[in-house]
Amino acid sequence: MPSESTYDCIIIGGGPAGLTCAIFLARYRRPVLVIDSGKPRNYASRAIHGFLGQHNIPPGELLARGRSEAEAAGAEICHCVADRVERVGDIFEVTSSAGVMRARRVVLAYGVRDKLPDIPDIESYYGGSVFHCADCDGYEVREKRVGVIGWGKKAVGLALKLLQWTDQLTIFTDGHPREWTDEHFSKLLALGIGVKDEKVISLIGEDSMVRAAVLSTGEQVTVDALFFTIGVERSCVLAENLGCEVDEQRPNIIVDDHKQTSVEGIYAVGDLVPGSQLAITSAADGAIAAIAINKSLLPPSRLV
């Protein structure tokens, strides 16, 4: 159980961003608490790619190591859910499923959620051969037959990005009207990217590896992997309830160069803020925020 005393910082979210922030603050000998619901964005991923020195490490293993490092440095971790954050005088009160905790600073690191396509049994392939991030998993599908599920401009952009690794590409609009321009369609045609407008009614495959997408017409389109871009949303509304400025077009919280939000004392890191949504950049965000938070807590006599 968390302490009843006031922490220097409470971090809401125990992913790479939140844990790195906790490790740095604990190494500054700051009392710090991590609130972790145990539901990371990449829960289905088999491996993290591009993390220096940890390439192909399973996400669960990376987080377990991170928690151990944070606790070894002195951070506390509470497996619970944060429901509300309120400013009370000079501190913040965080109401959670484990009780009320208090801190001088709060870091929002709870991340975002990806909307899965409405296709039966797709979650059983998620992380094995169905992905949402080309930057993370594009290399793993090189020279393979790849489908992109989506019907907006972002689906076009995702398909064009995937040309870095394969030229065997098909966009599945999954029965939705195309929400892109004639110019976008011309680019797809010129680059040999096919488009299937029919509803995807099922997937064929085994052991998390997809082999074909079955359309409402009965046609089976052979694919070795699928990427999707349906939509992304913040995992909860803590930032909005606090009055933090958010991007109305994207699931981002607006922050300054030190990861502080528009509300003084509240910071945001990781996939919640603008920039690349990678485990390694999220970890960097956590370090940047921790350095700024530690400095903000120093007495004026120790600042020059």
C-alpha positions, -999 to +999 in steps of 0.1 A: +000+000+000+012+035-007+024+058+021+001+083+037+029+109+034+032+133+005+054+121-023+075+144-044+060+128-075+032+104-084+035+088-119+003+075-134+013+047-158+040+021-155+052+018-191+087+027-204+080+064-200+066+062-164+092+037-152+121+056-166+108+088-150+105+069-117+140+055-119+156+089-125+135+106-097+143+078-073+180+081-081+176+118-073+165+104-039+130+117-044+100+099-028+081+087-059+051+064-065+041+047-097+005+039-102+002+010-127-030-006-139-011-033-157-028-027-191-001-014-214-008-003-250+015-030-264+000-058-243-003-081-274+032-075-288+056-104-288+087-082-289+100-046-287+121-035-316+147-008-319+153-004-282+190+000-278+206-031-262+171-047-258+161-054-294+134-082-295+129-082-257+093-092-248+074-061-235+065-079-202+102-086-196+112-051-203+086-037-179+095-063-152+131-052-154+121-016-152+099-022-121+128-040-104+152-012-112+128+015-100+121-003-067+158-010-062+164+028-065+137+034-039+105+040-060+072+025-048+048+008-072+011+005-066-009-018-088-042+001-089-062+025-111-061+063-108-096+078-110-091+115-103-064+141-097-072+173-080-051+203-068-054+209-031-034+240-022+002+233-032-002+196-037-022+172-058-045+145-045-047+114-066-078+093-059-073+056-068-087+022-063-062+018-035-070+050-017-060+087-018-023+096-024-007+130-023+022+145-043+039+178-052+041+168-088+022+144-110+033+128-143+006+115-167+021+084-184-011+063-189-007+062-227-033+057-255-054+029-268-057+017-304-091+009-319-090-026-333-109-032-366-143-048-362-133-082-377-141-114-359-112-130-340-087-103-351-073-100-315-060-135-316-036-124-344-028-090-328+009-088-320+018-119-340+009-108-376-015-079-370+002-046-361-006-009-357+029+006-359+050+005-391+079+021-374+079-007-348+071-037-370+076-028-407+110-044-408+096-077-397+072-079-428+099-071-454+091-087-488+059-101-474+023-097-486+008-071-464-027-056-460-036-023-445-070-019-428-084+016-429-104+040-450-090+075-443-060+095-454-039+078-427-044+044-443-029+058-475+000+072-456+005+039-438+005+020-471+030+044-486+053+041-456+052+003-458+067+005-493+100+008-474+098-029-468+075-045-493+057-037-526+030-063-521+004-041-505-034-040-504-056-016-486-089-030-471-115-003-464-136-029-446-168-018-462-164+019-453-165+046-479-130+058-490-121+090-472-092+101-493-088+122-524-084+113-561-048+124-558-042+099-530-059+072-551-037+081-581-006+076-559-018+042-548-025+031-584+009+044-597+027+025-570+008-007-575-011-007-542-044-024-545-077-014-528-104-038-517-137-020-506-156-050-494-162-058-457-136-082-442-158-109-426-130-132-413-094-140-412-078-174-420-046-185-402-033-203-372-010-198-342-014-159-344-002-159-380-027-147-406-028-162-440-058-146-458-085-120-454-120-132-464-142-106-480-180-104-480-180-115-516-163-148-506-129-137-521-099-147-501-070-123-503-037-138-493-017-118-467+012-126-444+005-096-421-019-068-415-015-033-403-044-011-392-052+025-386-087+030-373-082+055-345-063+062-313-077+077-281-063+086-247-067+058-222-086+080-197-097+116-192-075+126-163-058+153-183-091+168-195-105+169-160-074+186-147-078+213-174-047+204-193-046+217-229-051+188-253-050+185-291-085+182-304-074+164-336-050+139-321-048+120-288-020+143-275-016+164-244+002+197-251+035+200-233+065+223-233+101+212-240+104+198-204+072+178-207+051+201-184+015+205-194-004+238-194-012+230-157+018+239-135+031+208-117+015+183-141+037+166-167+029+142-195+052+117-212+052+089-237+025+082-263+004+109-247+026+137-261+035+147-297+063+129-313+073+093-322+054+067-304+082+042-297+093+025-265+127+041-267+114+076-272+089+071-244+117+062-221+136+094-232+105+114-224+105+100-189+141+110-183+135+145-196+105+150-173+123+136-143+152+160-147+128+190-150+107+178-120+138+174-098+149+209-107+115+224-101+115+209-065+149+224-056+149+254-032+159+287-047+191+287-027+204+257-048+196+273-081+218+296-102 
